[in-house]
């Protein structure tokens, strides 16, 4: 089985665990869209097309009252996804294909070397760049996908210290807007989440996010980060984005995000919005 199939299967399992919801009726008119919770607009910045047409996604977006930010994987082809944007020509065509649609245009940047595939001008045409730390550097220096059944954690404490450092490296490596799937753990240690994600470890990620101006995603698929960690981030002044990372008709389910908006008392000032032209990370970052 190819690795990208395992990741999708993992996502489907997580969704089933969280409980799939029935798509609501078309309750939201143009004046209500996107709907708000405590004055916070519901925007799902982590939407993958995966064979679903843009027209169908727009229909779901309208029905849910959630605006979508669509992302495609971007970086070197060795990242091994069904679709991966790997050069300026492909990225520019992708952006053009979404032009005029009521969506935000983003990419999910893969690994540390993604920016070497693109010019700054091409990346600046996007509304935002999202990435995660789920593909790490293996012992042999090659990239390793942690959701692969073959991945071995080893000593959990040592792994966590290296994993935190890798989060910092990811944010330092390129001009990103959002760190997605933040605090996700491999299956072998996911039940130790509260013990392994100490405040000290999480604060290192928060400090790096503040240093590089990166928003942290509240993820509705994996139900992470958990509330105690989110409180640390909020107190530090971190910006938050919302992401379902769900494929197919259940895309845009932001139940956990809504729960955290209320629990944290988030306002629009706490939430990520794409920067205007000339003020994006790719424009401002020196490296």
Backbone as CSV, one residue per row, in Angstrom:
resi,resn,N_x,N_y,N_z,CA_x,CA_y,CA_z,C_x,C_y,C_z
1,UNK,0.851,-1.203,0.000,0.000,0.000,0.000,0.876,1.237,0.000
2,UNK,0.531,2.185,-0.822,1.312,3.415,-0.874,1.063,4.245,0.376
3,UNK,2.057,5.047,0.750,1.968,5.810,1.993,0.813,6.782,1.978
4,UNK,0.552,7.468,0.832,-0.503,8.475,0.845,-1.856,7.826,1.052
5,UNK,-2.021,6.559,0.658,-3.272,5.867,0.924,-3.433,5.629,2.419
6,UNK,-2.334,5.322,3.097,-2.390,5.118,4.534,-2.804,6.388,5.250
7,UNK,-2.292,7.534,4.795,-2.648,8.794,5.444,-4.134,9.064,5.286
8,UNK,-4.681,8.828,4.102,-6.099,9.072,3.889,-6.939,8.116,4.709
9,UNK,-6.479,6.856,4.772,-7.196,5.906,5.606,-7.164,6.323,7.059
10,UNK,-6.008,6.853,7.500,-5.889,7.331,8.872,-6.865,8.467,9.131
11,UNK,-7.003,9.376,8.172,-7.940,10.490,8.317,-9.375,9.993,8.398
12,UNK,-9.710,8.996,7.571,-11.073,8.469,7.611,-11.362,7.827,8.951
13,UNK,-10.375,7.114,9.510,-10.553,6.489,10.815,-10.766,7.536,11.893
14,UNK,-9.984,8.604,11.849,-10.129,9.678,12.834,-11.503,10.315,12.748
15,UNK,-12.002,10.500,11.535,-13.320,11.095,11.354,-14.398,10.192,11.913
16,UNK,-14.266,8.879,11.672,-15.263,7.949,12.189,-15.272,7.961,13.705
17,UNK,-14.071,8.083,14.296,-13.977,8.139,15.750,-14.656,9.384,16.296
18,UNK,-14.440,10.501,15.632,-15.049,11.757,16.078,-16.552,11.744,15.874
19,UNK,-17.018,10.956,14.886,-18.450,10.892,14.628,-18.833,11.756,13.454
20,UNK,-19.224,11.111,12.345,-19.625,11.871,11.164,-20.975,12.507,11.377
21,UNK,-21.148,13.699,10.808,-22.400,14.431,10.923,-23.114,14.446,9.588
22,UNK,-24.426,14.547,9.626,-25.211,14.671,8.415,-25.076,16.088,7.893
23,UNK,-24.857,16.235,6.613,-24.743,17.561,6.018,-26.035,18.326,6.224
24,UNK,-26.022,19.514,6.819,-27.244,20.244,7.110,-27.908,20.769,5.853
25,UNK,-29.157,21.120,5.986,-29.881,21.723,4.871,-29.300,23.095,4.569
26,UNK,-29.668,23.652,3.431,-29.142,24.956,3.018,-29.834,26.040,3.825
27,UNK,-29.243,26.337,4.996,-29.870,27.266,5.937,-29.279,28.663,5.864
28,UNK,-28.185,28.823,5.143,-27.455,30.075,5.210,-27.562,30.845,3.904
29,UNK,-28.132,32.019,3.985,-28.189,32.896,2.826,-26.901,33.669,2.695
30,UNK,-26.784,34.451,1.630,-25.551,35.197,1.373,-25.227,36.143,2.520
31,UNK,-26.277,36.684,3.155,-26.036,37.654,4.224,-25.518,36.987,5.494
32,UNK,-25.649,35.658,5.595,-25.229,34.934,6.791,-23.909,34.190,6.601
33,UNK,-23.308,34.337,5.427,-22.182,33.473,5.080,-20.886,34.277,5.006
34,UNK,-19.797,33.823,5.620,-19.781,32.664,6.507,-20.411,32.992,7.853
35,UNK,-20.965,31.984,8.480,-21.604,32.247,9.768,-20.541,32.543,10.820
36,UNK,-20.979,33.109,11.928,-20.048,33.528,12.966,-20.403,32.895,14.304
37,UNK,-19.385,32.721,15.116,-19.538,32.274,16.494,-18.799,33.281,17.361
38,UNK,-19.527,33.953,18.235,-18.922,35.001,19.072,-18.202,36.056,18.231
39,UNK,-18.756,36.336,17.052,-18.153,37.335,16.182,-16.987,36.831,15.354
40,UNK,-16.667,35.537,15.476,-15.568,34.927,14.726,-16.134,34.227,13.494
41,UNK,-15.680,34.609,12.321,-16.134,33.967,11.085,-15.573,32.554,10.989
42,UNK,-16.423,31.619,10.583,-15.993,30.232,10.446,-15.371,30.027,9.065
43,UNK,-14.064,29.841,9.064,-13.304,29.632,7.834,-12.468,28.370,8.011
44,UNK,-12.654,27.418,7.126,-11.893,26.173,7.146,-10.738,26.317,6.157
45,UNK,-9.539,26.520,6.690,-8.365,26.728,5.842,-7.689,25.420,5.424
46,UNK,-8.263,24.282,5.815,-7.598,22.997,5.564,-8.540,22.067,4.808
47,UNK,-8.843,22.447,3.570,-9.763,21.695,2.715,-8.986,21.130,1.530
48,UNK,-9.022,19.816,1.378,-8.417,19.148,0.228,-9.510,18.753,-0.759
49,UNK,-9.244,18.935,-2.034,-10.238,18.574,-3.052,-10.352,17.061,-3.203
50,UNK,-9.242,16.388,-3.397,-9.209,14.923,-3.496,-10.321,14.339,-4.352
51,UNK,-10.473,14.831,-5.564,-11.463,14.286,-6.477,-12.819,14.949,-6.417
52,UNK,-13.063,15.753,-5.382,-14.314,16.502,-5.286,-14.189,17.770,-6.128
53,UNK,-15.184,18.081,-6.909,-15.111,19.276,-7.750,-15.200,20.532,-6.893
54,UNK,-14.651,21.609,-7.409,-14.749,22.888,-6.708,-16.209,23.287,-6.562
55,UNK,-17.012,23.010,-7.570,-18.438,23.357,-7.517,-19.128,22.632,-6.364
56,UNK,-18.792,21.353,-6.161,-19.386,20.598,-5.055,-18.912,21.145,-3.717
57,UNK,-17.643,21.499,-3.633,-17.130,22.082,-2.397,-17.822,23.401,-2.085
58,UNK,-18.087,24.206,-3.106,-18.787,25.472,-2.890,-20.207,25.228,-2.399
59,UNK,-20.831,24.189,-2.901,-22.179,23.836,-2.439,-22.163,23.449,-0.963
60,UNK,-21.187,22.629,-0.586,-21.058,22.222,0.816,-20.731,23.432,1.690
61,UNK,-19.850,24.284,1.204,-19.476,25.495,1.930,-20.695,26.352,2.234
62,UNK,-21.547,26.535,1.231,-22.753,27.338,1.415,-23.699,26.680,2.409
63,UNK,-23.847,25.369,2.315,-24.753,24.650,3.209,-24.283,24.706,4.655
64,UNK,-22.981,24.621,4.848,-22.453,24.632,6.216,-22.330,26.044,6.782
65,UNK,-22.307,27.031,5.908,-22.064,28.383,6.383,-20.613,28.603,6.745
66,UNK,-19.728,27.832,6.120,-18.293,27.893,6.396,-17.554,28.234,5.108
67,UNK,-16.743,29.279,5.130,-15.924,29.598,3.960,-14.741,28.643,3.908
68,UNK,-14.360,28.239,2.705,-13.287,27.271,2.544,-12.008,27.922,2.035
69,UNK,-10.900,27.437,2.564,-9.590,27.679,1.988,-9.111,26.348,1.439
70,UNK,-8.914,26.274,0.143,-8.532,25.021,-0.501,-7.014,24.924,-0.574
71,UNK,-6.490,23.755,-0.220,-5.042,23.541,-0.271,-4.715,22.321,-1.125
72,UNK,-3.623,22.422,-1.851,-3.066,21.296,-2.596,-1.660,21.081,-2.084
73,UNK,-1.216,19.832,-2.030,0.148,19.549,-1.595,1.143,20.195,-2.559
74,UNK,2.223,20.732,-2.000,3.217,21.430,-2.815,4.619,21.130,-2.300
75,UNK,5.510,20.846,-3.221,6.890,20.541,-2.868,7.486,19.554,-3.854
76,UNK,8.539,18.878,-3.451,9.212,17.937,-4.339,8.361,16.686,-4.559
77,UNK,8.490,16.100,-5.726,7.654,14.949,-6.079,7.915,13.739,-5.192
78,UNK,9.080,13.664,-4.590,9.370,12.523,-3.724,8.476,12.496,-2.483
79,UNK,7.717,13.556,-2.242,6.760,13.533,-1.136,5.640,12.537,-1.388
80,UNK,5.402,12.166,-2.658,4.549,11.036,-3.015,3.091,11.212,-2.598
81,UNK,2.407,12.102,-3.319,0.963,12.277,-3.184,0.335,12.129,-4.562
82,UNK,-0.958,11.818,-4.631,-1.620,11.698,-5.940,-1.457,12.955,-6.783
83,UNK,-1.536,14.114,-6.133,-1.294,15.395,-6.804,-0.334,16.189,-5.938
84,UNK,0.738,16.666,-6.527,1.636,17.559,-5.796,2.164,18.611,-6.764
85,UNK,1.991,19.852,-6.399,2.488,20.964,-7.208,3.987,21.066,-6.981
86,UNK,4.765,21.014,-8.064,6.209,20.901,-7.896,7.015,21.969,-8.621
87,UNK,6.339,22.932,-9.257,7.071,24.002,-9.936,6.141,25.197,-10.139
88,UNK,6.708,26.293,-10.599,5.925,27.522,-10.781,4.771,27.331,-11.753
89,UNK,5.014,26.598,-12.818,3.972,26.410,-13.825,2.750,25.723,-13.228
90,UNK,2.972,24.680,-12.455,1.859,23.948,-11.841,1.168,24.791,-10.777
91,UNK,1.949,25.514,-9.992,1.364,26.356,-8.952,0.534,27.481,-9.561
92,UNK,1.042,28.097,-10.606,0.327,29.191,-11.262,-0.973,28.702,-11.889
93,UNK,-0.951,27.520,-12.496,-2.162,26.952,-13.091,-3.197,26.631,-12.018
94,UNK,-2.740,26.137,-10.881,-3.633,25.839,-9.757,-4.318,27.108,-9.256
95,UNK,-3.555,28.163,-9.062,-4.119,29.435,-8.603,-5.122,29.969,-9.620
96,UNK,-4.784,29.888,-10.894,-5.680,30.373,-11.950,-6.987,29.589,-11.967
97,UNK,-6.918,28.302,-11.657,-8.113,27.470,-11.651,-9.095,27.821,-10.553
98,UNK,-8.618,28.492,-9.511,-9.491,28.908,-8.408,-9.853,30.389,-8.489
99,UNK,-9.324,31.083,-9.459,-9.577,32.524,-9.592,-11.064,32.792,-9.763
100,UNK,-11.547,33.789,-9.042,-12.946,34.173,-9.140,-13.887,33.344,-8.296
101,UNK,-13.371,32.291,-7.648,-14.204,31.458,-6.776,-14.188,32.047,-5.362
102,UNK,-15.288,31.919,-4.624,-15.328,32.455,-3.255,-14.616,31.547,-2.258
103,UNK,-13.335,31.302,-2.525,-12.502,30.483,-1.647,-11.158,31.174,-1.475
104,UNK,-10.461,30.811,-0.403,-9.066,31.215,-0.271,-8.203,30.170,-0.969
105,UNK,-7.122,30.621,-1.577,-6.233,29.746,-2.343,-4.960,29.500,-1.542
106,UNK,-4.742,28.236,-1.168,-3.571,27.909,-0.374,-2.882,26.656,-0.854
107,UNK,-1.760,26.351,-0.238,-1.095,25.074,-0.458,-0.701,24.492,0.889
108,UNK,-0.568,23.164,0.909,0.026,22.490,2.052,1.462,22.163,1.666
109,UNK,2.372,22.983,2.148,3.783,22.829,1.811,4.339,21.580,2.484
110,UNK,5.118,20.805,1.719,5.621,19.531,2.205,7.109,19.575,2.520
111,UNK,7.421,19.198,3.745,8.780,19.026,4.244,9.524,20.366,4.280
112,UNK,10.820,20.302,4.467,11.622,21.500,4.709,12.065,22.204,3.433
113,UNK,12.053,21.483,2.320,12.659,22.004,1.097,11.641,22.458,0.060
114,UNK,10.396,22.644,0.462,9.332,22.947,-0.502,9.591,24.240,-1.270
115,UNK,10.156,25.235,-0.600,10.315,26.544,-1.230,11.326,26.505,-2.370
116,UNK,12.198,25.499,-2.381,13.182,25.396,-3.464,12.525,25.091,-4.808
117,UNK,11.248,24.700,-4.785,10.529,24.369,-6.022,9.909,25.595,-6.688
118,UNK,9.824,26.709,-5.960,9.017,27.827,-6.443,9.756,29.159,-6.330
119,UNK,9.313,30.108,-7.143,9.783,31.485,-7.011,8.932,32.201,-5.968
120,UNK,9.470,33.259,-5.409,8.696,34.053,-4.455,7.453,34.644,-5.113
121,UNK,7.572,35.029,-6.366,6.438,35.616,-7.078,5.280,34.630,-7.180
122,UNK,5.578,33.374,-7.482,4.523,32.369,-7.611,3.852,32.109,-6.269
123,UNK,4.627,32.018,-5.207,4.065,31.771,-3.877,3.244,32.969,-3.411
124,UNK,3.669,34.166,-3.766,2.954,35.380,-3.359,1.563,35.466,-3.970
125,UNK,1.295,34.699,-5.022,-0.034,34.697,-5.637,-1.050,33.926,-4.803
126,UNK,-0.571,33.139,-3.842,-1.450,32.402,-2.938,-1.981,33.321,-1.849
127,UNK,-3.084,32.913,-1.238,-3.589,33.646,-0.076,-2.843,33.249,1.186
128,UNK,-2.387,31.993,1.240,-1.674,31.531,2.434,-0.959,30.218,2.137
129,UNK,-0.012,29.895,3.008,0.718,28.627,2.944,0.571,27.928,4.288
130,UNK,0.172,26.684,4.230,-0.024,25.854,5.419,0.973,24.705,5.356
131,UNK,1.469,24.277,6.505,2.343,23.105,6.533,2.158,22.379,7.851
132,UNK,2.805,21.223,7.989,2.779,20.517,9.268,4.126,19.842,9.492
133,UNK,4.239,19.129,10.607,5.505,18.473,10.957,5.357,16.959,10.966
134,UNK,4.427,16.440,10.176,4.137,15.006,10.195,5.078,14.196,9.310
135,UNK,5.817,14.849,8.436,6.869,14.188,7.661,8.198,14.683,8.201
136,UNK,8.936,13.792,8.844,10.155,14.209,9.534,11.396,13.619,8.863
137,UNK,12.540,14.008,9.357,13.811,13.502,8.855,14.121,12.186,9.554
138,UNK,14.325,11.135,8.764,14.653,9.833,9.325,16.117,9.720,9.703
139,UNK,16.475,8.582,10.278,17.853,8.374,10.716,18.837,8.415,9.553
140,UNK,18.357,8.025,8.361,19.233,8.036,7.193,19.188,9.359,6.441
141,UNK,18.473,10.337,7.009,18.374,11.649,6.390,17.224,11.800,5.425
142,UNK,16.569,10.697,5.093,15.438,10.759,4.175,14.165,11.137,4.925
143,UNK,13.213,11.705,4.187,11.937,12.079,4.805,11.137,10.832,5.147
144,UNK,10.482,10.879,6.303,9.703,9.748,6.808,8.319,10.247,7.194
145,UNK,7.297,9.548,6.737,5.915,9.910,7.048,5.494,9.171,8.315
146,UNK,5.178,9.920,9.361,4.943,9.301,10.659,3.631,8.541,10.751
147,UNK,2.711,8.738,9.799,1.466,7.972,9.828,1.630,6.614,9.146
148,UNK,2.797,6.368,8.564,3.065,5.083,7.930,3.155,3.990,8.988
149,UNK,2.554,2.820,8.739,2.633,1.715,9.706,4.066,1.305,10.020
150,UNK,4.978,1.586,9.113,6.372,1.188,9.311,7.134,2.129,10.245
151,UNK,6.548,3.276,10.571,7.265,4.250,11.391,7.383,3.756,12.828
152,UNK,8.580,3.874,13.395,8.832,3.457,14.772,9.216,4.666,15.610
153,UNK,8.514,4.845,16.721,8.749,5.989,17.603,10.041,5.834,18.389
154,UNK,10.307,4.615,18.858,11.448,4.416,19.742,11.134,4.921,21.142
155,UNK,12.111,5.511,21.795,11.903,6.054,23.139,10.996,7.277,23.054
156,UNK,9.821,7.252,23.707,8.861,8.355,23.560,9.412,9.711,23.985
157,UNK,10.154,9.756,25.080,10.665,11.038,25.563,11.703,11.620,24.599
158,UNK,12.582,10.768,24.111,13.582,11.234,23.147,12.899,11.680,21.855
159,UNK,11.922,10.885,21.422,11.180,11.252,20.216,10.528,12.618,20.371
160,UNK,9.897,12.865,21.507,9.187,14.126,21.704,10.134,15.317,21.659
161,UNK,11.283,15.185,22.276,12.237,16.296,22.255,12.692,16.595,20.823
162,UNK,12.938,15.548,20.046,13.338,15.740,18.648,12.179,16.277,17.816
163,UNK,10.983,15.823,18.121,9.777,16.248,17.398,9.509,17.734,17.616
164,UNK,9.666,18.191,18.843,9.492,19.614,19.140,10.525,20.436,18.373
165,UNK,11.758,19.985,18.373,12.807,20.691,17.625,12.483,20.733,16.137
166,UNK,11.873,19.659,15.632,11.532,19.634,14.214,10.417,20.626,13.900
167,UNK,9.453,20.783,14.800,8.431,21.820,14.616,9.087,23.193,14.446
168,UNK,10.065,23.463,15.308,10.767,24.745,15.220,11.498,24.872,13.884
169,UNK,12.102,23.783,13.437,12.833,23.788,12.168,11.890,24.028,10.990
170,UNK,10.719,23.420,11.036,9.727,23.598,9.971,9.334,25.068,9.842
171,UNK,9.087,25.717,10.972,8.677,27.121,10.928,9.807,28.031,10.478
172,UNK,11.034,27.640,10.777,12.186,28.450,10.368,12.541,28.253,8.898
173,UNK,12.117,27.135,8.312,12.608,26.737,6.990,12.031,27.537,5.838
174,UNK,10.808,28.038,5.972,10.198,28.716,4.835,9.074,29.635,5.241
175,UNK,8.610,30.453,4.308,7.585,31.472,4.606,6.181,30.883,4.689
176,UNK,5.812,30.390,5.860,4.493,29.783,6.050,3.593,30.698,6.875
177,UNK,2.302,30.491,6.723,1.307,31.245,7.483,0.731,30.440,8.639
178,UNK,0.523,29.127,8.404,-0.205,28.289,9.353,0.560,26.999,9.614
179,UNK,0.704,26.634,10.892,1.211,25.318,11.270,0.007,24.440,11.568
180,UNK,-0.236,23.460,10.704,-1.406,22.592,10.820,-1.076,21.323,11.601
181,UNK,-2.137,20.631,12.024,-1.999,19.341,12.720,-1.061,19.443,13.920
182,UNK,-1.005,20.604,14.516,-0.052,20.868,15.599,-0.362,19.997,16.814
183,UNK,0.626,19.316,17.324,0.616,18.386,18.465,0.106,17.000,18.094
184,UNK,-0.117,16.726,16.808,-0.469,15.368,16.388,0.614,14.396,16.829
185,UNK,0.183,13.195,17.229,1.126,12.154,17.636,0.898,10.868,16.851
186,UNK,1.961,10.110,16.594,1.804,8.806,15.951,0.945,7.878,16.806
187,UNK,0.328,6.923,16.162,-0.620,6.040,16.829,-0.022,5.328,18.041
188,UNK,1.253,4.963,17.967,1.884,4.203,19.042,1.903,4.954,20.367
189,UNK,1.853,6.289,20.318,1.939,7.067,21.561,0.787,8.057,21.720
190,UNK,-0.216,7.984,20.859,-1.274,8.994,20.904,-2.044,8.981,22.228
191,UNK,-2.119,7.839,22.898,-2.833,7.769,24.173,-2.042,8.415,25.304
192,UNK,-0.779,8.737,25.054,0.048,9.410,26.062,0.109,10.922,25.824
193,UNK,-0.824,11.430,25.049,-0.816,12.843,24.644,-0.608,13.781,25.831
194,UNK,-1.422,13.645,26.871,-1.366,14.590,27.992,-0.056,14.488,28.762
195,UNK,0.542,13.315,28.773,1.808,13.153,29.482,2.986,13.660,28.646
196,UNK,2.920,13.438,27.342,4.052,13.787,26.480,4.063,15.253,26.061
197,UNK,2.870,15.819,25.855,2.815,17.234,25.470,2.792,18.095,26.733
198,UNK,3.964,18.244,27.312,4.090,19.077,28.506,4.024,20.553,28.117
199,UNK,3.738,21.385,29.096,3.697,22.827,28.846,5.048,23.323,28.345
200,UNK,6.123,22.776,28.891,7.468,23.207,28.473,7.693,22.922,26.994
201,UNK,7.314,21.745,26.561,7.498,21.401,25.146,6.633,22.281,24.248
202,UNK,5.387,22.445,24.636,4.482,23.206,23.780,4.891,24.670,23.707
203,UNK,5.417,25.209,24.802,5.836,26.615,24.792,6.965,26.857,23.793
204,UNK,7.795,25.855,23.547,8.845,26.009,22.534,8.233,26.207,21.153
205,UNK,7.151,25.483,20.881,6.459,25.649,19.603,5.799,27.016,19.538
206,UNK,5.178,27.422,20.628,4.542,28.735,20.692,5.571,29.837,20.473
207,UNK,6.720,29.719,21.115,7.761,30.739,20.965,8.229,30.837,19.513
208,UNK,8.381,29.692,18.860,8.799,29.703,17.456,7.717,30.305,16.570
209,UNK,6.455,29.986,16.863,5.348,30.541,16.079,5.299,32.057,16.210
210,UNK,5.532,32.563,17.401,5.564,34.010,17.603,6.744,34.633,16.862
211,UNK,7.883,33.981,16.917,9.088,34.503,16.263,8.895,34.646,14.760
212,UNK,8.234,33.657,14.156,8.093,33.645,12.697,6.716,34.095,12.214
213,UNK,5.865,34.540,13.137,4.553,35.045,12.748,3.637,33.985,12.178
214,UNK,3.669,32.799,12.766,2.899,31.658,12.267,1.672,31.423,13.144
215,UNK,0.520,31.226,12.512,-0.706,30.884,13.232,-0.734,29.382,13.501
216,UNK,-1.370,28.985,14.594,-1.536,27.568,14.915,-2.949,27.125,14.570
217,UNK,-3.045,25.998,13.912,-4.345,25.461,13.516,-5.019,24.743,14.673
218,UNK,-6.303,25.028,14.873,-7.161,24.206,15.722,-7.797,23.195,14.784
219,UNK,-7.482,21.921,14.996,-7.807,20.879,14.026,-9.020,20.077,14.468
220,UNK,-10.036,20.078,13.610,-11.322,19.481,13.933,-11.371,17.988,13.645
221,UNK,-10.367,17.473,12.932,-10.303,16.037,12.662,-9.667,15.294,13.828
222,UNK,-8.510,15.756,14.251,-7.772,15.094,15.319,-8.105,15.642,16.711
223,UNK,-8.900,16.711,16.768,-9.290,17.346,18.039,-8.057,17.823,18.802
224,UNK,-7.215,18.561,18.098,-5.977,19.072,18.678,-5.743,20.508,18.207
225,UNK,-4.877,21.235,18.935,-4.340,20.950,20.260,-5.459,20.923,21.310
226,UNK,-5.204,20.263,22.405,-6.206,20.201,23.466,-6.242,21.521,24.232
227,UNK,-7.339,21.702,24.947,-7.630,22.998,25.561,-6.508,23.550,26.444
228,UNK,-5.894,22.768,27.359,-4.832,23.351,28.194,-3.687,23.946,27.371
229,UNK,-3.337,23.295,26.272,-2.269,23.825,25.419,-2.733,25.061,24.663
230,UNK,-3.975,25.045,24.221,-4.515,26.214,23.524,-4.558,27.431,24.442
231,UNK,-4.805,27.205,25.709,-4.800,28.333,26.665,-3.405,28.958,26.736
232,UNK,-2.375,28.116,26.717,-1.002,28.627,26.726,-0.754,29.485,25.491
233,UNK,-1.203,28.996,24.346,-1.001,29.734,23.095,-1.755,31.057,23.098
234,UNK,-2.979,31.036,23.580,-3.778,32.268,23.609,-3.143,33.307,24.527
235,UNK,-2.689,32.872,25.682,-2.063,33.801,26.622,-0.798,34.425,26.027
236,UNK,-0.146,33.694,25.134,1.081,34.197,24.504,0.799,35.133,23.336
237,UNK,-0.462,35.189,22.900,-0.813,36.072,21.792,-0.769,35.431,20.424
238,UNK,-0.820,34.107,20.384,-0.808,33.374,19.114,-2.101,33.623,18.346
239,UNK,-2.005,33.672,17.024,-3.181,33.690,16.161,-3.587,32.243,15.860
240,UNK,-4.893,32.021,15.719,-5.404,30.682,15.452,-6.100,30.627,14.098
241,UNK,-5.951,29.490,13.433,-6.757,29.193,12.251,-7.571,27.944,12.552
242,UNK,-8.546,27.670,11.703,-9.407,26.507,11.885,-9.267,25.593,10.681
243,UNK,-9.241,24.285,10.934,-9.096,23.348,9.834,-9.797,22.037,10.102
244,UNK,-10.514,21.542,9.101,-11.161,20.238,9.250,-10.242,19.116,8.785
245,UNK,-9.453,19.345,7.731,-8.586,18.308,7.171,-9.383,17.043,6.875
246,UNK,-10.631,17.230,6.482,-11.537,16.114,6.203,-11.828,16.089,4.713
247,UNK,-11.846,14.891,4.140,-12.128,14.741,2.722,-13.591,14.403,2.485
248,UNK,-14.066,14.696,1.259,-15.390,14.254,0.858,-16.515,15.100,1.425
249,UNK,-17.719,14.521,1.540,-18.905,15.305,1.906,-18.895,15.843,3.324
250,UNK,-18.018,15.338,4.183,-17.965,15.832,5.558,-16.969,16.972,5.741
251,UNK,-16.398,17.438,4.639,-15.457,18.542,4.718,-16.134,19.767,5.331
252,UNK,-15.368,20.538,6.071,-15.919,21.754,6.660,-16.550,21.569,8.017
253,UNK,-16.457,20.385,8.588,-16.970,20.185,9.949,-16.000,20.828,10.940
254,UNK,-16.446,21.868,11.595,-15.582,22.611,12.511,-16.098,22.564,13.944
255,UNK,-16.739,21.466,14.316,-17.346,21.365,15.644,-16.336,21.614,16.767
256,UNK,-15.170,20.973,16.674,-14.166,21.149,17.718,-13.664,22.585,17.742
257,UNK,-13.517,23.170,16.575,-13.074,24.565,16.502,-14.081,25.490,17.175
258,UNK,-15.359,25.253,16.915,-16.409,26.062,17.539,-16.369,25.900,19.055
259,UNK,-16.174,24.658,19.496,-16.078,24.397,20.937,-14.921,25.177,21.554
260,UNK,-13.788,25.215,20.864,-12.619,25.921,21.382,-12.781,27.443,21.292
261,UNK,-13.466,27.933,20.270,-13.763,29.368,20.194,-14.490,29.799,21.454
262,UNK,-15.469,29.014,21.840,-16.271,29.353,23.025,-15.483,29.150,24.313
263,UNK,-14.752,28.052,24.409,-14.013,27.759,25.637,-12.910,28.782,25.894
264,UNK,-12.279,29.259,24.828,-11.177,30.215,24.955,-11.643,31.665,24.914
265,UNK,-12.911,31.864,24.537,-13.403,33.227,24.378,-12.705,33.958,23.244
266,UNK,-12.451,33.250,22.140,-11.742,33.867,21.018,-12.577,34.959,20.370
267,UNK,-11.897,35.982,19.894,-12.521,37.038,19.104,-11.855,37.058,17.733
268,UNK,-12.356,37.885,16.852,-11.760,37.961,15.514,-10.296,38.394,15.575
269,UNK,-9.925,39.135,16.606,-8.536,39.584,16.733,-7.576,38.448,17.067
270,UNK,-8.128,37.330,17.550,-7.303,36.168,17.873,-7.101,35.250,16.674
271,UNK,-7.776,35.545,15.576,-7.852,34.589,14.477,-7.080,35.037,13.239
272,UNK,-6.507,34.070,12.578,-5.739,34.303,11.359,-6.625,34.778,10.225
273,UNK,-6.117,35.745,9.482,-6.687,36.143,8.200,-5.525,36.310,7.220
274,UNK,-5.709,35.898,5.977,-4.621,36.044,5.006,-4.150,37.487,4.891
275,UNK,-2.856,37.656,4.799,-2.273,38.996,4.698,-2.495,39.569,3.301
276,UNK,-2.551,40.886,3.194,-2.704,41.511,1.870,-1.431,41.385,1.051
277,UNK,-1.544,41.648,-0.228,-0.387,41.605,-1.126,0.718,42.520,-0.603
278,UNK,1.919,42.021,-0.635,3.064,42.780,-0.164,3.358,42.608,1.308
279,UNK,2.434,41.956,2.043,2.612,41.779,3.486,2.583,40.309,3.890
280,UNK,2.709,39.428,2.933,2.684,37.995,3.214,4.060,37.532,3.691
281,UNK,4.115,36.383,4.377,5.422,35.904,4.838,6.468,35.815,3.733
282,UNK,6.051,35.411,2.533,7.011,35.300,1.436,7.566,36.667,1.035
283,UNK,6.818,37.729,1.321,7.287,39.088,1.043,8.209,39.609,2.137
284,UNK,7.959,39.177,3.374,8.629,39.780,4.521,9.796,38.982,5.066
285,UNK,9.746,37.647,4.894,10.804,36.815,5.457,12.113,37.028,4.710
286,UNK,13.198,37.071,5.447,14.524,37.258,4.849,15.059,35.957,4.272
287,UNK,14.531,34.828,4.780,15.018,33.531,4.304,13.869,32.593,4.090
